[in-house]
Structure formats: structure tokens, C-alpha cells
Amino acid sequence: MLRSAKSAYTLHLCNLRSQATMTKITCLHPKWLIPVEPRATVLLQHALVMTDDCITALMPSAQAYQQFASAEHIVLAQHALLPGFVNLHAHSAMCLLRGLADDLSLMDWLNHHIWPAEKQHVSEQFVFDGSVQAMAEMIRGGTTTVNDMYFYDQAVARAGVTSGMRTVVGCSILDFPTGYANDADGYMAKAVAGHSAFAGESGISFTLAPHAPYTVCDDSFKKIIALADKLDVRLHCHIHETLDEVTTSLKQYGQRPLERLHGLGLLSSKLIAAHMVHASDTDLALLAENGVHIAHNPASNLKLASGFARINAMLGAGINVGLGTDGSASNNKLDMLADLRMAALLAKAESANPIALNAAAALEMATLSGARALGMGERIGSLIAGKQADVVAIDLSALETQPVYDPISQVVYAAGREQVSHVWVNGRCLMRERQLLTLDMGSLLEKAAWWQERIATSR
């Protein structure tokens, strides 16, 4: 749906603050403004007005120049402006293990390579350095929010503060010991400490992240549910990632994992189920009935040969599905644009339906759907007055993205992350003309090289 300035398509979902009380007003003037809400809308000759950390209006550019003459005006002449991507499932620090163990099955990959490497190397410094590097990569690809899941929760939170990225810290919980904690109670105690330490820190929030049904027992799940209720946080868990997970659960418990978790009371609108590759019709009904959100990870699912998630069936059942990259050790890049394209194509192939998950719906999955899964749908995920200013600009002037008949289609099917030019989170510019403003690229590269040498020589 293309609209020109002549339509006077202006959103007034919150009152404009008086100029006397404004700290900073910035007007962004893209060629195409893609708000995501309403779906498939593209505004031409329109500006997005940011006041401090908030989107205060979408209005014709001519009107913005006139009404906000003294504001900073940024012209993005060949760009699409859209909400920042929400990476709904990631293990950020694992970027330091990128390429360490490729072309393996999930359990071989975990048991014989990743978990041994983590036991030897993962520390607070490892997690901070890896998370900061991952956040730099994500920012450069247009991701403004990450829903993480790893160890050393406070190190992840510090990385989020350092980078300026909106960060949801997933506090991993398992029944077996690691270098971080000895048992489920230990992991939960650290989660409580992190949650308390960063209370009130803008842009940082927490979830409890039981690793998976095969690494957490019933008693631990019950404690986790009670703690999540007490802290008023969401839950984030790998579920039905592989067929082996399902068959093992049937042998051990006489139930599919999702059925077991339902009996324990885990299924609710506060649960984000990562992967959910192997979902029966009964599973889909349970997910829909309980309002569970799905974090779809197409690249990781393919690389580990986990299978093909039934995304079209999930959406048809009314299930909210967001998009994730998973970690760099199983993807091997934190590239939401690449996974966005892959998700759209896989949905068509898996359902044998070429109109499944069209470009506009896929873009919504990578933005607003992820925000809704995190309970942030009223704050981020679309460009609407009153929401936080999490905004990205993608330059479509390159030969590889010309000509442009439909900018939404071009973003989803043709654009690459190297075309992301500007990124704002909470109205703060984190990247301008491909230059990071909160992180130093040289320092990041030095630390990556240091960790690579340390890990490689210890194998």
C-alpha cells in the first residue's frame, strides 16, 4: 500500500510535546517509510519525527520541515526506514565459538565440542567480550533488540549497556553443573542477583531460561515457574528442536515434551519456545490455546539438520511467531536479514504454498511479532507515534537492490546487512553511515583474535 504526501497520512497516536520541553528533535526523511503497522503500508515523502527516545509523529516531509524547522533533519534519499529487528533467540557470547565445530548433528555438536569448549573457556570476561562483539555485529545488521540465553547474566547485561542495544538477558538454568553454577538452584540464585542488580536500567530486562526439557527435571521446572511469577519475568526455553528430543521424552516420560511441560504449568503467554521444529497438530493446538510464542530459527535448524518448522500451520493456528538467529556457533552469523529471507522461502517450500509468509508478513515476524513475544509490542516493533524510537535505515541504492518496485519485497528478498546504514535505539544513534558510535571496531577485532588464539591452541 503506497501512500504519498498528498494523502496527509499522519499518525497522531500520542500528543506532540511542546517544543519548549523537548530536549532533542530529529526528523528522518527516507524515500520509503515502512511502519509495519498497518501491515504492507509504505509511506512516500514522509518523515519520522523523534523526540528524545520517542517517535512523536509520522507526517509528510514538507510538513515536518515547516513544523520542526530548528530540528535536526536527516535525509535518507534512497533508503527504506523501518523498525529495528528483534532477534528473538540468540546466544550472543557464542560468537567467540563461531566455526569451532561445523557440520555435526546437534547432540554430537553439544556433547563433544560446544559443552567441552564452554567448560574450559567460558567466564565472565568471555561472555562480556563475546556479547559485545555479537551486539556490534547485530547492530551492523539492523538488529536493535536481542533476546539472549547464556551464562554470566550480568556480563550480558553490561554488554547491552555498553553497546546501547535493547537487551533481554536470558538466565540459563540446567540441572547439571557448569563453570557458572552447580545446579538449578544455583543458576536461579544468580538470575535473581542479576535481575536485582540491573533493576531500573533502561533497555535491560530479564527472562528465566530453562535450557530444554532434556536438561531440566520436573521439580526444577516447578521452581522456575514459581520464580518467574515472583519476579514477573518471561520464560525462554528450547522445545522440540529435534526429533530425538521428542522420541527420548516419549520413552522417558511417556509424553511428548510439550505435553509434559503443559502438565507442569509451563505453557502460557509468557513462554517463548525456541525452535519448535517438530510440532504435531496436537502440539499446535496446545501452543495456540495457551498463547505460547515461537522463536523460529531457520538457519540454525537447517545447519543442524533439525528439520522444517511448520510456520505456515502455526500462523494459521493463530500462534505468534518471531524470528531468531540462534548462536553464531550454529548459524554462523547473526544476520536477521538473511534469516528473514530464509524464513519466507522455507515457509513456502515446507507448506508447498508460494503465497505462504509473504514479504510483509515476514517483515512483521522479524519486528512486531518478536516484540509481542517479549511483552514489548506496545513499546517497539513498529513505527507508530508513542513507541520507543528503535529505527533502522536500509540503503536500497545499490545495483543489487535496483530497481525497486516494492520496497518491502526488496528488503526481505534482496537486501543484505551491509546495506543497513543507520541504527537508532531509544532515539540514540548507534550507527551512522555504517560507523559504530558506541563500540570501537579495532578493539573488538583485537579481542576476537586474542580469544581465537587462546581457544585454538587449547584444543
Buried (B, 14 or more C-beta within 10 A) or exposed (E): EEBEBEEEBBBEEBEBBEEEEBEEBBBBBBBBBBBBBEBBBBBBBBBBBBBBBBBBBBBBBEBBBEBBEEBEBBEBEBBBBBBBBBBBBBBBBBBBBBEBBEEBEBBEBBEEBBBEBBEEBBBBEBBBBBBBBBBBBBBBBBBBBBBBBBBBBBBBBBBBBBBBBBBBBBBBBBBEEBBBBEBBEBBBEBBBEBBEEBEEEEBBBBBBBBBBBBBBEEEBBEBBBEBBEEBEBBBBBBBBBBEBBBEBBBEEBEBBBBBBBBEBEBBBBBBBBBBBBBBBEEBBEBBBEBBBBBBBBBBBBBBBEBBBBBBBBBBEBEBBBBBBBBBBBBBBBBBBBBBBBBBBBBBBEBBEEEEBBBBBBBBBBBBBBBBBBBBBBEBBBBBBBBBBBBBBBBBBBEEEBEEBEBBBBBBBBBBBBBBBBBBBBBBBBBBBEEEBEBBEEEEBEEBBEEBBEEBEEEE
